Amino acid sequence: MRLAAKLVLLFLIGVLLIVSLFSYLTIQLDQRLAIAEHQRHAAELADAVQQSPTQQSNLWRNELRIRESRIRFVQFNSGNSRYRPAVPAEMIVLSREVTTVRMPDESGGDRLYTYLRTNDSSSDPNSEELLEISSPDPGGGERLRRSLMSSLIALVGVATLSGLVIVVGGVKLVGKPLNQLIDKVHRVGQGDFSQPVQLRSGDELGKLGAAINEMCDQLIHQREELEAETASRIEAVAQLRHAERLNMVGRMAAGIAHEIGTPLNVVSGRAELIASGMLSEDAVRESAQAIQSESQRITKTVRHLLDFARRSAPQRSRQNLNQLISVTSGLMEPLAARHHTELHLDLPDETIFSDIDPSQIQQVLTNLVVNAIQTTDEKGRVKIGLKSVQMTTPGNSNDRPQEFCRIDVVDNGGGISEEDRQRIFEPFFTTKDVGEGTGLGLSISHGIVQEHDGWITVDSEPNQGSTFSVFLPASKQDPSHPQHEESTS
């Protein structure tokens, strides 16, 4: 509607200029026609007067009146004011045969004065005798009023027509289609590509509506392809994570075999003693209790290993990080013992909570601890620390500091070179020997932490050990409500 009003306004301005120019030219033409008519009438009167010597002699004494016309002889530079022209001398063009000038008279109306040369005019322009014929011009004001009235009528007619154009053309032909297009664009901005625009007109607006509908069809098709591709990528990432987890299970199996082998030997020995029948009733009871204890130990170890290896959909919940780290450290103890590496926990007295998927974060910690153990030599030492920190998210220094949970995995191994630090999170990049690593562990861990709105940093120098720090958002819930806490064991 506003666009149509602007177009009509511009149209009205153009019409107003055209009507004004037409009125001006009409007035000028009417004036020229009136002057031409007066000059023709004056020439006839002049011929009649000059053909009669009696009338010529009378004109020098008194002016001649014929109806409303006045005729008299005038002379430039005359000492007698009676013979001076009524029009200022500078307005009379002596080089022409006829000069007509419009001047106001004593009554306030316009009067036309025509000056013609007489047959007795001398060669001196300043002393030349002219015949002055004047007549009132009653049609001047009438012509002006008529021209203004016609212009006003034309302008009112155009304004009325423009109003109809605004109502009919602006609202129906322009306003409604534009409102439909604007509504469609708003819905597209909100992700709603349904309900195509119904514009049956063949003008530019109809073509624009068809183009928007075609664009929406393409966006729907592209969104379906993107959703399918995203689902495929999510499935591939899940498979990679599961494969890396199984790879870690294989690495831990050797260490856990020793952890399981010891209680199995106890179970086997105690069972043989009971089967021999040589034990007393109290000894049998004691052996049975030992078998039960060692069996529970084996069951707990196997359950932790299965929980870690089990593939499950991400499910974030409020978790006790102190407990999660303790359980993960227990799983890593056999592997650390095989590498003669000491595992040390540095946990705070207060309990720290975070909204995480426990199995995924456990995979991250296991990966970091396994890498730390493998980088140390004999008498190696790996420390797992936990604390709360106040800081801003990297890249958002203008944000307010927030509370994050920081998990540090520190080793005293060989460290990482500057060149390798730039690539350690790249998929399939590894510095380990063939068969010892897939190069996916840190890449997958980096992705998991990012999905938890956190990040991983590395601080390492060659021969100075390494520190991997995992930052996770702290839980915003009150830790005093244990009903929201889930067990990670």
QUIMO-V633701 format. One record per helix or strand. SS is the DSSP state (A for helix, B for strand). FROM is the first residue (numbers start at 1). LEN is the number of residues. If there is no record, write none. Layout:
ss:from:len
SS:FROM:LEN
SS:FROM:LEN
//
This chain:
ss:from:len
A:2:49
A:53:9
B:64:3
B:69:7
A:81:3
A:89:3
B:98:7
B:110:8
A:125:3
B:129:8
A:139:51
A:204:73
A:281:29
B:317:4
A:321:18
B:341:6
B:353:4
A:358:18
B:380:12
B:402:10
A:418:4
A:441:11
B:455:6
B:466:9
A:482:3
B:486:1
//
